Every structure is written in structure tokens, then in C-alpha cells.
Amino acid sequence: MEMVSNPHAHNIVAFAKDRPDVVVLSGDLTVATECHKFREAYPERFFGMGMAEQNMLSWAGGMAREGLKPFIHTFSVFLYRRPYDQLQMSVAYPNLPVRLVGFLPGLDTPGGVTHQSIEDIAALRPIPNMTIFEAGDATDIESLLDLTDDIPGPVYLRMLRGEVPRLFDADKPTRFNTARVLSEGSDITLITSGRCTEEAMRATSVIRQRGVSIKHLHVTTLKPFTDPVVLEALGAPGFGIITMENHVRIGGLGGAVAEMMTDHGVGKRLVRIGIDDTYCSGATLAYLMRKHEIDALALVHRVEEMISERLNISEDDLAAARIDDVKSRSTEQLEAL
């Protein structure tokens, strides 16, 4: 499987080449958020804003009012926790085309509670005019900026960085509000997003060998959440539906699926795999995903509970099915955060 180095860094330079209205704002994390190559290519369109996120959101709103398309780059937590009021009043309320490029989603950092954006989707989904995307692989990343082109209001991009796997065909770009169907099946419908899709692909390859039929959908558009492909898949499984995400179970992908099921009267069992209602410690990504049960083994256990049958899948079985040992940070960024 191909590993792609810093796909966003290269993609935003190519994206901005024929779009002179694209500007980049950095919250003092230029290399860590892969916008340093943009700074080198278009220095007159790059603005280092320092560690002043409230000010940066207000600046972006003003730039957008003047006809520019600002792409703010920082860690996800700094895009919404401290500047939430500026995000709402200076960007979302006037429905301005500001793009929030957030890195280190969920447990993708050893930085602990101050850097882990485990509730960002829940915080941003209720904001009117907001569109939300989450990247799950290099193809997603290479598609996302193009998807923002025709969106008049703010967009949050939950981004991966560093060495990123290519899970999906590079010749089939991600489509707006349209899930990727990764496998067909009738026993369980599995819906995953972001980092968890790779873990799910490892698990489902082994689960299917045990005779369990799984329809697996990868979701990139988290708001709006009106995809007819997802809705059709919700009514199909014999046992039920499982969601899996790098986010707390409240208000993220699982919440969006639950809302869709309620709105359309889908009477199926729903199991949501996500982080418990708790803050998380600092540690490696693999350790945290295992501790908080959002990895491949956690999915195996939830499937066993849903079908009331032991599948006898060991950690060695899952290790043999590993797609790759994905690095969670840039090779150009030595700092752990």
C-alpha cells in the first residue's frame, strides 16, 4: 500500500496556483500544520498570526468580506475551543468562506487533554452554515480542497498529516456528501470515518473470513449528513449498525447516524464505537486507541456482541492483516506535538 508524505502540504500549493484569492493564516504552527510549502511558494499570501486564535478568526472573517478565501491552519483544538465566539459571530453568522484546517484530530497526538480535539465535531456540527469534512486517507486529503470551492460558508477540515496511507483509489476522488462503499454485506452495516476507517478495514478483512457479512461505508462529509447511500444502508442489515470514530460517542458520526435513523424511522440496533465520556491522557496513538477501544480489536468485540457469537479472532490475526504501520506525525516535524 502506498504511503504519501505530507499530502496536504503539496495539495494546498497546487490548489492555490490558479486561485489568487486563496490566502493562508497560520497560528504559529506553520511546519506542524504543513503550510510551510505554501509560505515558500506564495509568501505574499501567507500570514503568520501568532498564538492569538481569537484575533486570527476575526482577521479571517474580515479577509473573507473583502473577497478572499482564508485557509486557517492550526491544531484542531485551537480552532474552536478558545475562539468559539469569534468563529460564530465573525465567520459563521455572516456565512463567510473561511476554511478551518485542523490537525491532530481526536487521539492523534500524545499531547494530552490540551491538544486532543475529542469533541470538535460535536462542538461544530450545531453551528448554522458550517460544513464539516474529515480525511481518512491521502485520497481524501487530495480531494477536500476542491470540495470547498463551491461552498459559500465556513468549512471545517479535520485533517491528517505526515505519512498518510492511500486506502482509496487516487483516480476516484472523494465526492461531497457521498460515502465510499468499501465492502458489501447483509449482516452488519459498518460506518466509519477518519483514522478509524483503516482500523476497521483491518478488522473486517478477518471478520469476513469467519462468515460475517459486512457492508462497510467510509464517510468523509460529516455535515451535511443527508447521503442517500448511508440512509439505504441503515435499513439493510440483519443484525444492526455499528459506527466507529476517533471522537467521543456524543455528537459525532454516531450521533449523526442516530439522528438520521430517528428522522427516517429506521428500527435497527445501533452500536456506537467512540471515546467514552472522559478526557484522555498523553500516550502513543496505538496505546490510546486500544485503551479507549476505538481500534480493530474493539470492532471485533462489538461485532461478536451484536451477533452473539465468538469469532475467535486474536491480536495476532489482526496484526497479520495490518495495512501498514502509519506514522501519526510529519517526518519533517520532530516535535512530538
Secondary structure, 3 states (H helix, E strand, C coil): CCEEECHHHHHHHHHHCCCCCEEEEECCCCCCCCCHHHHHHCHHHEEECCCCHHHHHHHHHHHHHCCCEEEEEEECHHHHCCCHHHHHHHHHCCCCCCEEEEECECCCCCCHHHCCECCHHHHHCCCCCCEEEECCCHHHHHHHHHHHCCCCCCEEEECCCCEEECCCCCCCCCCCCCCEEEECCCCEEEEEECCHHHHHHHHHHHHHHHCCCEEEEEECEEECCCCHHHHHHHCCCCCEEEEEEEEECCCCHHHHHHHHHHHCCCCCCEEEEEECCCCCCCCCHHHHHHHCCCCHHHHHHHHHHHHCCCCCCCHHHHHHCCCCCCCCCCCCCCCCC
